[in-house]
């Protein structure tokens, strides 16, 4: 009886495992050499580093917080993060339409996956709000979760932030073009200020360069067509503002105008004043009433401060993650970045869960009756 062939790691033959390991090690060494760490090490050891083709190297990243306006629609500036948000919305609409178009009693894999996700989110809302309120809160909470989550996940698709948008802009004011006579740019056009000093192209943001079109000089600006929407502070603020306003309106809808009594608690003060007219002056009653008013106003202020905490939590985590990916991809191209991509998938899920979960918690608290203290 023939002996079974020996298997290596993951059931693969040992020679295959060794070949894969050698290839991976070679790629890792090459990635280290083309990155700044390897380049600096080679320069320190040999006095110079070899020149590698541009297609295997990664340019030094230049993260920028401000988002550029790509174009205008009716006077409304459209940014790349806004376009990314629209892509997320379009993706969710299309995937929902595809799944719900021909729903089956025995679901397909895609339908089953989508139903499992929605079922898990619904159970999550039930655990916070209870069965009765979960049906009312689920649509909004689920929408926030999907929008925040897919904003983060879609931006991790290779090429999502690599597409560039080009536009020709007139020369900045108080500048003109001359022919350079010094350095490596001798004989080439150069943009200078009226006082003769070189114009700082980096002040324009993005990748700006001087170019000629139809016999005229323009500034060619290159910007990312799409940018991770959660890394633009305006998007988290918009979601947070919607969450807080929805919480307020839901509380008023459930409890009526009396919902505001928890923040504007003037009842004890009116009773203390009424006691004076009845000949019962109680200094402690006025003190307690003042404390109640102050605490209520402080709570009302903290209600709106949620917008800031919501926004900067999401913005900070997503922006830090994107910068981390850029730096890791620059330091050690190709090999290490996928590990951090997996980490960013988890962070995107956690941020969506936190944002949606806190919204569910706050709206649940908002619909709970708040009894006015009698004294």
Backbone torsions as a table, in degrees:
resi	resn	phi	psi	omega
1	UNK	NA	128.6	-177.3
2	UNK	-71.3	139.2	178.5
3	UNK	-74.3	138.7	177.6
4	UNK	-64.2	146.9	179.8
5	UNK	-66.7	138.4	179.2
6	UNK	-70.9	136.5	-179.5
7	UNK	-107.5	146.3	177.8
8	UNK	-96.1	-139.0	-177.6
9	UNK	-70.2	139.0	178.8
10	UNK	57.0	28.1	177.2
11	UNK	77.2	7.4	179.3
12	UNK	-89.2	151.5	175.8
13	UNK	-59.9	147.1	-177.2
14	UNK	-57.1	-43.1	178.1
15	UNK	-58.9	-37.2	179.4
16	UNK	-66.8	-41.5	179.3
17	UNK	-62.2	-43.5	179.7
18	UNK	-64.1	-41.9	179.4
19	UNK	-61.4	-44.9	179.6
20	UNK	-63.2	-41.5	-179.6
21	UNK	-64.4	-40.6	179.2
22	UNK	-65.2	-43.9	179.2
23	UNK	-62.1	-45.2	179.8
24	UNK	-62.6	-42.6	179.5
25	UNK	-63.5	-39.4	177.9
26	UNK	-63.8	-43.0	178.4
27	UNK	-64.0	-40.1	179.9
28	UNK	-63.2	-43.4	179.4
29	UNK	-64.3	-43.1	179.0
30	UNK	-64.1	-39.3	178.7
31	UNK	-63.0	-39.5	178.0
32	UNK	-67.1	-37.4	-177.2
33	UNK	-70.3	-38.1	-177.3
34	UNK	-80.2	-16.1	178.9
35	UNK	-81.9	170.3	-178.5
36	UNK	-64.7	-28.6	178.7
37	UNK	-64.6	-50.1	179.2
38	UNK	-66.1	-38.9	179.3
39	UNK	-62.5	-42.4	178.4
40	UNK	-66.8	-38.1	179.3
41	UNK	-66.5	-43.2	179.2
42	UNK	-65.3	-38.5	178.4
43	UNK	-65.2	-39.2	179.6
44	UNK	-68.0	-34.4	-176.5
45	UNK	-83.3	-42.3	-172.0
46	UNK	-115.3	-0.6	179.2
47	UNK	86.2	-13.2	176.9
48	UNK	-157.6	162.3	178.8
49	UNK	-119.7	145.8	179.2
50	UNK	-66.1	152.1	178.9
51	UNK	-92.2	125.5	-179.6
52	UNK	-105.0	151.6	177.7
53	UNK	-59.3	150.7	-176.5
54	UNK	-66.1	-24.3	-175.5
55	UNK	-75.4	-11.0	176.5
56	UNK	-110.7	0.8	178.0
57	UNK	-105.0	162.9	179.3
58	UNK	-118.5	128.3	-179.7
59	UNK	-69.1	151.4	179.1
60	UNK	-62.5	126.1	-177.7
61	UNK	-72.2	149.0	177.2
62	UNK	-130.3	78.4	-179.1
63	UNK	-61.9	139.6	178.4
64	UNK	-132.9	131.5	179.5
65	UNK	-77.4	-44.8	179.7
66	UNK	-64.4	140.2	178.8
67	UNK	-96.9	137.1	-178.8
68	UNK	-81.9	150.4	171.8
69	UNK	-87.3	118.1	-176.8
70	UNK	-80.7	-45.6	-179.6
71	UNK	-158.8	177.0	-177.7
72	UNK	-121.7	143.9	173.4
73	UNK	-124.7	108.0	-178.9
74	UNK	59.4	36.1	-180.0
75	UNK	84.4	-2.8	-179.9
76	UNK	-96.7	119.8	-179.1
77	UNK	-71.4	128.2	179.7
78	UNK	-104.9	118.8	180.0
79	UNK	-97.5	167.2	179.6
80	UNK	-70.0	-29.2	176.4
81	UNK	-70.6	-32.5	176.3
82	UNK	-66.4	-41.4	176.2
83	UNK	-61.7	-40.3	178.8
84	UNK	-63.5	-37.5	176.7
85	UNK	-63.7	-41.0	177.6
86	UNK	-64.2	-37.2	177.5
87	UNK	-62.2	-42.7	178.2
88	UNK	-62.3	-45.2	179.1
89	UNK	-62.0	-45.3	179.9
90	UNK	-62.8	-40.9	179.1
91	UNK	-61.4	-46.0	-179.3
92	UNK	-65.1	-37.8	178.3
93	UNK	-65.4	-46.2	-177.4
94	UNK	-65.1	-47.5	-177.8
95	UNK	-65.1	-35.9	177.4
96	UNK	-67.1	-41.7	179.4
97	UNK	-65.1	-41.2	-179.6
98	UNK	-64.5	-41.5	-176.3
99	UNK	-72.9	-41.0	-174.7
100	UNK	-88.0	-4.9	-177.9
101	UNK	-65.6	-45.0	-179.2
102	UNK	-132.1	71.1	179.3
103	UNK	-74.1	141.4	-177.1
104	UNK	-120.8	153.5	177.9
105	UNK	-63.9	-39.4	171.9
106	UNK	-98.5	101.1	-169.9
107	UNK	-68.5	149.7	170.9
108	UNK	-73.2	175.8	-178.7
109	UNK	-62.7	-42.4	-179.2
110	UNK	-66.9	-44.0	178.5
111	UNK	-64.0	-41.1	179.1
112	UNK	-64.4	-39.5	178.2
113	UNK	-64.1	-44.2	-178.6
114	UNK	-66.5	-42.3	179.0
115	UNK	-65.6	-36.0	177.8
116	UNK	-64.9	-41.3	178.7
117	UNK	-63.5	-48.4	-179.5
118	UNK	-65.6	-38.2	178.2
119	UNK	-64.3	-38.8	178.2
120	UNK	-66.0	-42.1	178.6
121	UNK	-64.4	-39.8	179.5
122	UNK	-63.3	-45.0	177.6
123	UNK	-61.6	-35.1	177.6
124	UNK	-63.4	-43.2	178.6
125	UNK	-67.8	-39.4	177.9
126	UNK	-60.0	-40.4	179.3
127	UNK	-63.7	-23.2	-179.6
128	UNK	-96.2	-46.3	-170.2
129	UNK	-103.4	-13.0	-176.0
130	UNK	88.9	164.4	-175.4
131	UNK	-62.5	-42.3	-174.5
132	UNK	-66.8	-46.3	-177.4
133	UNK	-81.4	-22.2	-176.3
134	UNK	-60.4	-39.7	179.6
135	UNK	-63.3	-29.8	-178.3
136	UNK	-84.2	-33.5	-175.5
137	UNK	-92.1	-21.1	-172.8
138	UNK	-57.0	-46.3	-176.7
139	UNK	-55.8	-44.7	-177.9
140	UNK	-72.5	-45.6	-179.0
141	UNK	-62.5	-42.1	179.4
142	UNK	-65.5	-40.4	178.8
143	UNK	-61.8	-43.4	178.1
144	UNK	-61.8	-44.0	-180.0
145	UNK	-60.7	-49.1	-177.2
146	UNK	-65.9	-40.7	-177.7
147	UNK	-66.9	-47.4	-179.8
148	UNK	-65.7	-44.2	-177.7
149	UNK	-64.6	-47.9	-177.8
150	UNK	-74.1	-24.8	170.3
151	UNK	-58.3	-40.7	-179.2
152	UNK	-75.5	-42.1	-174.0
153	UNK	-73.8	-40.7	-178.8
154	UNK	-64.6	-31.6	-179.2
155	UNK	-70.5	-12.7	178.6
156	UNK	-87.8	-6.8	178.3
157	UNK	-66.4	127.9	179.5
158	UNK	-55.3	130.8	-179.6
159	UNK	94.2	-10.6	-177.1
160	UNK	-61.0	-43.0	-178.1
161	UNK	-103.1	10.2	-177.6
162	UNK	-94.8	-17.7	180.0
163	UNK	-71.2	129.2	-176.8
164	UNK	-107.0	147.1	176.5
165	UNK	-111.9	125.7	-177.2
166	UNK	-109.3	141.1	175.8
167	UNK	-147.8	145.1	-179.9
168	UNK	-97.9	124.4	-179.2
169	UNK	-116.9	146.5	176.1
170	UNK	-61.4	159.4	178.3
171	UNK	-61.4	141.6	177.8
172	UNK	-58.6	155.0	179.7
173	UNK	-61.8	148.6	177.9
174	UNK	62.7	33.7	175.5
175	UNK	-132.6	159.8	175.4
176	UNK	-152.9	167.4	-176.2
177	UNK	-103.6	134.8	174.6
178	UNK	-129.0	167.8	175.1
179	UNK	-93.5	122.7	-176.8
180	UNK	-67.7	143.1	180.0
181	UNK	-121.7	4.0	-176.2
182	UNK	-129.0	157.1	171.8
183	UNK	67.6	-161.4	-178.6
184	UNK	-71.2	-14.6	-178.0
185	UNK	-96.6	15.1	-178.9
186	UNK	-58.6	132.4	-180.0
187	UNK	87.0	-4.1	-179.5
188	UNK	-103.4	151.4	179.4
189	UNK	-67.2	145.7	-178.6
190	UNK	-140.9	137.9	179.2
191	UNK	-90.5	124.0	-178.4
192	UNK	-130.5	158.9	174.0
193	UNK	-74.8	168.6	-178.4
194	UNK	-64.5	-22.5	177.8
195	UNK	-86.2	3.8	175.8
196	UNK	93.8	-6.8	179.0
197	UNK	-80.4	147.1	179.8
198	UNK	-61.6	140.4	178.4
199	UNK	-79.9	136.8	-179.1
200	UNK	-82.8	102.5	-179.7
201	UNK	-65.7	-28.3	-178.3
202	UNK	-65.9	-20.6	179.5
203	UNK	-68.4	-17.7	179.7
204	UNK	-83.0	-13.2	-178.8
205	UNK	79.8	159.2	179.9
206	UNK	64.9	-156.2	176.9
207	UNK	-104.5	98.7	-177.8
208	UNK	-107.3	139.8	178.9
209	UNK	-149.2	158.1	178.8
210	UNK	-85.6	131.6	-179.3
211	UNK	-142.4	164.4	-179.0
212	UNK	-118.5	134.5	-179.2
213	UNK	-143.8	125.8	179.9
214	UNK	54.2	38.0	176.8
215	UNK	79.5	1.5	179.6
216	UNK	-117.8	150.8	178.6
217	UNK	-91.3	137.7	177.5
218	UNK	-135.8	166.1	170.9
219	UNK	-98.7	118.1	178.6
220	UNK	-90.3	114.7	179.9
221	UNK	-105.7	131.0	177.5
222	UNK	-114.5	124.7	179.9
223	UNK	-128.5	158.9	173.3
224	UNK	-66.6	129.6	178.1
225	UNK	-69.0	-37.4	179.7
226	UNK	-125.9	140.7	177.2
227	UNK	-135.6	142.5	179.2
228	UNK	-50.7	117.4	-170.9
229	UNK	-61.8	-35.0	-177.8
230	UNK	-69.4	-13.4	178.9
231	UNK	-90.0	2.5	172.3
232	UNK	-103.0	117.5	-173.6
233	UNK	-56.4	-25.7	-178.8
234	UNK	-65.7	-35.4	-178.7
235	UNK	-69.6	-51.2	175.2
236	UNK	-57.5	-37.2	178.6
237	UNK	-63.9	-41.4	179.8
238	UNK	-63.2	-43.6	179.5
239	UNK	-66.4	-42.8	-179.5
240	UNK	-64.8	-40.6	178.6
241	UNK	-63.4	-42.2	176.8
242	UNK	-62.2	-43.3	-178.9
243	UNK	-60.4	-45.3	-177.7
244	UNK	-69.5	-42.7	179.1
245	UNK	-65.3	-39.5	177.6
246	UNK	-63.6	-39.4	176.6
247	UNK	-61.6	-44.3	179.7
248	UNK	-63.2	-48.6	-177.7
249	UNK	-65.4	-36.2	178.7
250	UNK	-67.4	-41.0	177.5
251	UNK	-62.0	-42.4	178.2
252	UNK	-66.8	-37.5	179.6
253	UNK	-64.1	-40.3	-177.7
254	UNK	-77.9	-41.8	-171.4
255	UNK	-109.3	-6.5	-179.2
256	UNK	76.2	-169.5	-179.5
257	UNK	-59.1	-20.9	178.9
258	UNK	-63.1	-12.7	178.9
259	UNK	-61.2	-30.1	-177.4
260	UNK	-75.6	-10.3	-178.2
261	UNK	-64.4	-27.1	-179.8
262	UNK	-67.3	-20.6	-179.8
263	UNK	-106.3	-33.3	-179.3
264	UNK	-114.7	74.7	-173.7
265	UNK	-93.7	80.0	-179.8
266	UNK	-94.4	-1.4	-178.8
267	UNK	-57.2	-49.9	179.4
268	UNK	-59.2	-34.5	178.7
269	UNK	-67.4	-42.4	178.7
270	UNK	-63.6	-38.5	179.5
271	UNK	-68.3	-37.4	178.2
272	UNK	-65.2	-40.6	178.1
273	UNK	-66.4	-40.8	177.8
274	UNK	-61.1	-34.2	178.7
275	UNK	-64.8	-30.9	178.6
276	UNK	-64.1	-42.2	-179.8
277	UNK	-68.7	-21.3	177.9
278	UNK	-92.3	5.8	178.9
279	UNK	82.0	17.3	179.6
280	UNK	-118.6	83.1	178.8
281	UNK	-84.0	119.9	-178.1
282	UNK	-126.1	101.2	-178.4
283	UNK	-57.0	-37.7	-178.8
284	UNK	-66.8	-28.9	177.7
285	UNK	-65.3	-40.4	177.3
286	UNK	-68.1	-37.5	178.5
287	UNK	-64.4	-46.4	179.1
288	UNK	-63.3	-38.2	179.5
289	UNK	-66.2	-40.1	177.8
290	UNK	-64.0	-40.0	177.2
291	UNK	-63.0	-42.5	-179.2
292	UNK	-62.7	-41.0	179.2
293	UNK	-66.5	-43.7	-179.0
294	UNK	-63.1	-45.2	179.9
295	UNK	-63.5	-40.5	179.6
296	UNK	-62.9	-44.6	178.5
297	UNK	-65.8	-35.5	177.4
298	UNK	-65.6	-39.9	177.0
299	UNK	-65.4	-37.8	179.2
300	UNK	-66.6	-37.5	176.3
301	UNK	-65.6	-42.1	178.9
302	UNK	-65.8	-28.7	176.8
303	UNK	-59.9	-42.0	-178.9
304	UNK	-82.7	-23.8	176.9
305	UNK	-66.2	-18.0	175.4
306	UNK	-55.2	-31.9	179.5
307	UNK	-58.4	-43.1	-179.2
308	UNK	-68.6	-46.1	-178.1
309	UNK	-65.1	-43.0	176.7
310	UNK	-57.9	-49.7	-171.6
311	UNK	-65.3	-51.0	-173.7
312	UNK	-74.5	-24.4	174.4
313	UNK	-64.9	-48.6	-179.7
314	UNK	-69.1	-47.7	-178.5
315	UNK	-61.8	-44.7	-177.7
316	UNK	-64.0	-46.6	-178.6
317	UNK	-67.1	-42.2	-177.7
318	UNK	-71.3	-39.8	179.2
319	UNK	-67.5	-42.7	177.8
320	UNK	-61.7	-39.5	178.7
321	UNK	-64.6	-41.4	179.7
322	UNK	-66.1	-42.4	178.4
323	UNK	-63.8	-39.4	178.0
324	UNK	-61.0	-43.2	178.4
325	UNK	-62.7	-42.0	179.5
326	UNK	-62.7	-43.3	-177.8
327	UNK	-68.2	-43.9	-179.6
328	UNK	-64.8	-41.4	179.1
329	UNK	-64.5	-29.1	178.8
330	UNK	-79.3	-42.2	-177.1
331	UNK	-70.7	-46.7	-179.8
332	UNK	-133.6	86.8	-176.7
333	UNK	-61.0	152.9	169.1
334	UNK	74.9	-54.2	-163.1
335	UNK	-85.9	-51.6	-171.8
336	UNK	-80.6	-30.0	-175.1
337	UNK	-55.8	-41.4	180.0
338	UNK	-56.9	-32.0	177.7
339	UNK	-62.5	-43.2	-179.5
340	UNK	-74.8	-24.4	173.1
341	UNK	-61.7	-43.1	176.8
342	UNK	-62.3	-39.1	176.9
343	UNK	-63.1	-40.1	179.7
344	UNK	-67.7	-31.6	174.2
345	UNK	-60.7	-43.9	179.0
346	UNK	-66.6	-42.8	-179.6
347	UNK	-63.5	-40.8	176.9
348	UNK	-60.6	-41.6	178.0
349	UNK	-64.4	-44.5	-178.8
350	UNK	-64.1	-42.4	-180.0
351	UNK	-65.2	-40.4	176.7
352	UNK	-64.0	-40.1	179.8
353	UNK	-66.6	-41.4	179.6
354	UNK	-65.5	-45.6	-178.2
355	UNK	-62.8	-48.5	-179.6
356	UNK	-68.2	-39.8	-178.6
357	UNK	-64.8	-43.8	178.3
358	UNK	-65.3	-36.4	175.7
359	UNK	-61.1	-43.4	178.2
360	UNK	-64.2	-39.7	179.2
361	UNK	-64.3	-47.3	-176.3
362	UNK	-67.6	-39.0	-179.6
363	UNK	-72.2	-30.1	175.7
364	UNK	-67.0	-42.9	176.3
365	UNK	-64.8	-31.9	-177.0
366	UNK	-68.9	-27.6	-177.3
367	UNK	-95.5	1.0	177.3
368	UNK	-81.5	133.4	-179.8
369	UNK	-61.5	138.5	177.6
370	UNK	-114.9	107.5	-179.2
371	UNK	-73.3	132.9	177.5
372	UNK	-74.2	131.3	-179.0
373	UNK	-68.0	140.8	-178.8
374	UNK	-81.3	-19.8	177.3
375	UNK	-161.0	NA	NA
